[in-house]
Amino acid sequence: MEMKSELVKEIKTLVSGSVDMKKDTSDEEIEELIAKAVFEKSKHLYLTLTEKQILIRDVFNSMRRLGILQPLLEDTNITEIMVNGPEHIFIEKEGKVTRLDLSIQSQELLEDMIQSIVSKVNRIVNEASPLVDARLQDGSRVSVILPPIALNGPILTIRKFPSSPMTMEQLIQIGSLSKEAAEALRRMVKARCNIFICGGTGSGKTTFLNALSNFIPADERIVTIEDSAELQITGVQNIVRTEARNANTEGKGQVTIRDLIKMSLRLRPDRIIVGEVRGAEALDMLQAMNTGHDGSLSTGHGNSPRDMLSRLETMVLMGAALPLEAIRQQIASALDIMIHLTRLRDKTRRVLEISEVLYYRNGEIQLNPLFTFQEEGEDEEGKVIGKLQRTANPLYHQEKFKTAGITSSL
C-alpha cells in the first residue's frame, strides 16, 4: 500500500511537471501522459498489465478526479460515502455501514478534494465559512465541515442517488409498502390531495417523493423547490426546477426556500413540490397549499405523523408570531394526507403509516390512520416480517376525489 502510494505520487509529479495543468488540457491528454510515464517506470520496476492499468487509473483519479474516493463514487451499490478526516472512511452499502481499509494521504489532500468538489458547483468553503452543502453533476449530495468546526479533520459526506429513480413498483417489490397502499396513493395524487412525507434521516423520503411524483398527470405544470437539488421527476415535461442559494462571501445573493415558494406562485404551477421543509418556509408552503395549489407534495424530518405536526407548528412560529390555534387550523386545512417512513432495525426502509388529516378540534389536529404497518416477527436472518395493512377506518374527506371524478374507495 505504501509503495503504491509512493508510485502514484511520483508519477503524478512527473506528469504535472511535463504539462501545463490548465483547465483546457483534456482528460485524454492527461491520461495518455500518465500511461507513458507508467510504462516508462515499468522498465525499471516489474508491473503486470493489471497493475499498470490500476496505477494509470489511480494517478488519473488523483489528478483529475477524487483520488481513492473516485471508485467509491462509481460503485452503484454504494449509497453513502462518509469521510471523517483523512484516516476514517466509511460507506453505506445495501443498508449497512462499514469502515474501509483506506486512508487519504494527508489532511491537505483531503482539503484539495473538497475544494475540487465545491468549486465545480460554484460554492466556497474555507476556515471563515467552514460549512457547505452542494451537489455533484450526477445529483449526489455533498456536505462538508472544515476545521476548526470539525475537530477530527475535514468531514466529507456524499449521499449518492441512482441514475434512474426508484419507481413505486420497485418499492412494492422490495417490501417498502403494499400494492393496495400504492394504489390508494395513486388515487390520492390524481385527486390532488396535499401530501406530506415524514421520517428520520435516511428513511427514504426523497426516494419515496420521487416515486410518488410519477403518479402526477403528465400534462400538469410543476415547480420543484429544494435546498439542494435531489429530485428526479421524469414523468412530467412542463417542470420548473429551482434550488436555493447561499449568500456569497460578501453576504449577498442569498435565495431562500421562502423566496422560491413566493416566486413559484407567479409561475402558474398546477402543483408545488418542496423537497424538504426545515424552518420558517413551512408557513409559505402551507399558505400555497391553502390558496389553490392542491396536489402539492413535501417532506420533513419527524418521528411520527403526530411528531411532524408538532414540528410544523414550531417551524411556522419561526416565521410568524401567530396564535397556536391559528397555526393548527392552517395545518389541518392545508394537509390532506401524511405518510410516515422509517428505517427498521434490519436496515430496510418501510412505510409505517398513511393517515388522513381530518380537522382541528379540542386543541389538536385529528388524524385518521388508513394504513398501518403490522409487524409479525423476524426470520432466521433477522429480517423484519410484516406488512402495511388497511385499517377499518373509512376515508372521511372525499370532496377532492369527487371533483376529480375518481372513486375514493380505498
KOLNU-705634 format. One line per 8 residues: their letters; for each residue x, y, z of C-alpha. Coordinates in steps of 0.25 Angstrom, whole numbers, plus 5000, padded with zeros to 4 digits. Layout:
REM KOLNU-705634
a = X Y Z  ...;
This chain:
REM KOLNU-705634
memkselv = 5000 5000 5000  5011 5009 5004  5019 5006 4991  5007 5008 4982  5004 5022 4989  5018 5026 4986  5017 5021 4972  5005 5029 4970;
keiktlvs = 5011 5042 4976  5024 5040 4967  5017 5038 4954  5007 5050 4957  5019 5059 4960  5026 5055 4947  5013 5057 4939  5010 5070 4945;
gsvdmkkd = 5024 5075 4942  5023 5072 4928  5010 5079 4924  5003 5092 4927  4991 5087 4936  4981 5097 4931  4966 5094 4930  4967 5093 4915;
tsdeeiee = 4976 5081 4916  4967 5070 4912  4965 5057 4921  4970 5049 4909  4983 5056 4908  4986 5055 4923  4982 5040 4923  4992 5038 4911;
liakavfe = 5003 5045 4918  5001 5037 4930  5001 5024 4922  5014 5027 4916  5020 5031 4930  5015 5017 4936  5021 5009 4924  5034 5016 4925;
kskhlylt = 5034 5013 4940  5031 4999 4937  5045 4997 4930  5051 4999 4944  5041 4992 4952  5033 4980 4948  5018 4982 4947  5007 4973 4942;
ltekqili = 4998 4979 4932  4987 4979 4942  4996 4987 4952  4999 4997 4941  4984 4999 4938  4981 5001 4952  4993 5010 4954  4989 5019 4942;
rdvfnsmr = 4974 5019 4948  4979 5023 4962  4988 5034 4956  4978 5040 4947  4967 5040 4959  4977 5047 4968  4980 5058 4957  4966 5060 4951;
rlgilqpl = 4956 5053 4960  4955 5050 4974  4966 5040 4977  4963 5028 4985  4949 5033 4986  4946 5032 4971  4944 5017 4970  4934 5018 4982;
ledtnite = 4926 5029 4974  4926 5020 4962  4921 5008 4970  4906 5008 4968  4904 4999 4980  4909 5009 4990  4899 5019 4995  4907 5028 5004;
imvngpeh = 4922 5031 5006  4926 5037 5019  4940 5043 5021  4943 5046 5036  4957 5052 5034  4967 5046 5025  4968 5033 5032  4954 5029 5035;
ifiekegk = 4946 5025 5022  4932 5019 5023  4922 5014 5013  4907 5010 5013  4905 4998 5004  4892 4990 5004  4887 4998 5016  4900 4994 5024;
vtrldlsi = 4911 5004 5029  4925 4998 5029  4939 5004 5030  4948 5003 5019  4963 4999 5020  4966 5012 5012  4972 5025 5016  4975 5039 5009;
qsqelled = 4990 5042 5009  4988 5055 5017  4979 5066 5022  4983 5075 5011  4980 5065 5000  4966 5063 5006  4964 5078 5006  4968 5079 4992;
miqsivsk = 4958 5068 4988  4947 5076 4996  4951 5089 4989  4951 5082 4975  4936 5077 4978  4931 5091 4983  4938 5099 4973  4931 5091 4962;
vnrivnea = 4917 5095 4967  4921 5110 4970  4921 5108 4985  4932 5113 4994  4937 5106 5007  4949 5111 5016  4952 5114 5030  4944 5126 5030;
splvdarl = 4932 5119 5024  4934 5105 5028  4920 5099 5025  4915 5095 5011  4904 5087 5005  4906 5085 4990  4903 5074 4979  4911 5067 4969;
qdgsrvsv = 4908 5067 4954  4901 5053 4956  4892 5059 4966  4899 5053 4978  4898 5062 4991  4911 5067 4997  4912 5072 5012  4925 5078 5017;
ilppialn = 4930 5083 5030  4944 5088 5031  4953 5090 5044  4953 5097 5053  4938 5094 5054  4941 5079 5051  4950 5074 5062  4955 5061 5055;
gpiltirk = 4959 5067 5042  4951 5071 5029  4938 5064 5029  4932 5060 5015  4919 5053 5013  4914 5049 5000  4900 5043 4998  4898 5037 4985;
fpsspmtm = 4885 5035 4977  4883 5025 4966  4884 5029 4951  4869 5025 4950  4860 5028 4962  4852 5016 4968  4838 5014 4964  4826 5011 4972;
eqliqigs = 4826 4997 4966  4841 4995 4971  4837 5000 4985  4826 4989 4985  4835 4978 4981  4845 4981 4992  4834 4982 5002  4834 4997 5005;
lskeaaea = 4819 4997 5004  4807 4988 4999  4801 4988 4985  4788 4993 4992  4794 5005 4999  4801 5009 4986  4788 5008 4978  4782 5017 4989;
lrrmvkar = 4793 5027 4988  4792 5027 4973  4777 5032 4975  4781 5042 4985  4791 5048 4976  4781 5048 4964  4771 5054 4973  4780 5066 4976;
cnificgg = 4782 5063 4991  4793 5071 4998  4802 5060 5003  4813 5061 5013  4824 5051 5015  4831 5050 5029  4842 5041 5034  4856 5041 5040;
tgsgkttf = 4870 5043 5033  4872 5032 5023  4858 5027 5023  4856 5029 5008  4847 5042 5008  4853 5047 4995  4853 5033 4988  4838 5032 4992;
lnalsnfi = 4835 5046 4988  4841 5043 4974  4833 5030 4973  4820 5037 4977  4822 5048 4967  4821 5038 4956  4806 5038 4958  4805 5053 4955;
paderivt = 4798 5054 4941  4808 5057 4930  4800 5070 4925  4802 5077 4938  4812 5088 4941  4820 5086 4953  4830 5095 4961  4840 5088 4970;
iedsaelq = 4847 5095 4981  4859 5090 4988  4871 5094 4997  4880 5084 4989  4874 5078 4977  4872 5064 4978  4858 5061 4972  4858 5053 4959;
itgvqniv = 4844 5055 4953  4843 5048 4940  4828 5047 4936  4825 5062 4935  4830 5070 4923  4825 5084 4928  4834 5085 4940  4842 5097 4946;
rtearnan = 4853 5092 4956  4859 5102 4966  4869 5102 4976  4872 5111 4988  4886 5118 4988  4894 5123 5000  4900 5137 5001  4913 5140 4995;
tegkgqvt = 4926 5144 5003  4920 5158 5004  4907 5153 5010  4899 5156 4997  4892 5148 4987  4885 5138 4996  4872 5132 4991  4864 5124 5001;
irdlikms = 4853 5114 5001  4843 5124 5005  4847 5133 4993  4846 5122 4984  4832 5118 4989  4827 5132 4988  4833 5133 4974  4827 5120 4969;
lrlrpdri = 4813 5125 4972  4815 5135 4960  4819 5123 4950  4805 5118 4949  4808 5104 4955  4798 5093 4956  4806 5087 4967  4817 5091 4976;
ivgevrga = 4827 5081 4981  4836 5086 4993  4847 5075 4995  4848 5078 5010  4843 5088 5020  4852 5091 5031  4849 5105 5036  4840 5117 5034;
ealdmlqa = 4837 5113 5020  4827 5104 5025  4817 5115 5027  4819 5119 5012  4817 5105 5008  4804 5103 5016  4799 5116 5010  4802 5111 4996;
mntghdgs = 4794 5098 4999  4783 5107 5004  4782 5116 4992  4779 5108 4980  4791 5099 4979  4784 5086 4982  4792 5073 4980  4805 5079 4985;
lstghgns = 4816 5070 4992  4827 5072 5002  4835 5065 5013  4841 5067 5026  4848 5061 5038  4839 5055 5048  4838 5042 5056  4823 5040 5054;
prdmlsrl = 4811 5048 5048  4808 5054 5061  4822 5058 5064  4823 5064 5050  4810 5072 5052  4817 5078 5065  4830 5081 5057  4822 5088 5046;
etmvlmga = 4816 5097 5057  4829 5100 5062  4834 5104 5048  4823 5113 5046  4825 5120 5059  4840 5122 5054  4834 5131 5043  4822 5138 5049;
alpleair = 4816 5141 5062  4803 5135 5061  4794 5129 5071  4796 5114 5072  4781 5111 5070  4782 5119 5056  4795 5111 5052  4788 5097 5055;
qqiasald = 4776 5101 5047  4785 5105 5036  4792 5092 5036  4779 5084 5037  4773 5092 5026  4785 5090 5017  4789 5076 5018  4781 5064 5014;
imihltrl = 4790 5052 5015  4802 5049 5024  4812 5037 5021  4822 5033 5031  4834 5025 5027  4845 5019 5035  4857 5010 5035  4855 4998 5043;
rdktrrvl = 4865 4990 5051  4868 4981 5039  4872 4994 5031  4860 4992 5022  4852 5005 5019  4837 5003 5021  4824 5012 5021  4819 5011 5035;
eisevlyy = 4807 5019 5034  4798 5026 5024  4788 5035 5031  4777 5045 5027  4778 5059 5033  4764 5061 5038  4762 5075 5045  4765 5083 5057;
rngeiqln = 4757 5080 5069  4758 5081 5084  4772 5087 5083  4779 5077 5074  4779 5073 5060  4771 5060 5058  4778 5048 5050  4771 5037 5043;
plftfqee = 4780 5025 5041  4777 5018 5027  4789 5008 5026  4798 5004 5038  4810 4994 5038  4807 4981 5045  4820 4974 5050  4819 4959 5050;
gedeegkv = 4833 4956 5055  4847 4953 5049  4852 4942 5040  4865 4934 5043  4874 4945 5037  4868 4956 5046  4859 4962 5035  4846 4968 5040;
igklqrta = 4834 4961 5035  4822 4970 5034  4812 4977 5024  4806 4990 5022  4791 4987 5025  4778 4995 5023  4771 4999 5035  4756 4999 5037;
nplyhqek = 4755 5014 5037  4748 5020 5026  4753 5032 5017  4745 5044 5022  4749 5055 5013  4744 5051 4999  4742 5064 4992  4755 5065 4984;
fktagits = 4752 5051 4979  4738 5054 4975  4743 5067 4968  4754 5059 4960  4744 5048 4956  4752 5037 4964  4746 5027 4973  4750 5029 4987;
sl = 4748 5014 4991  4761 5010 4997;
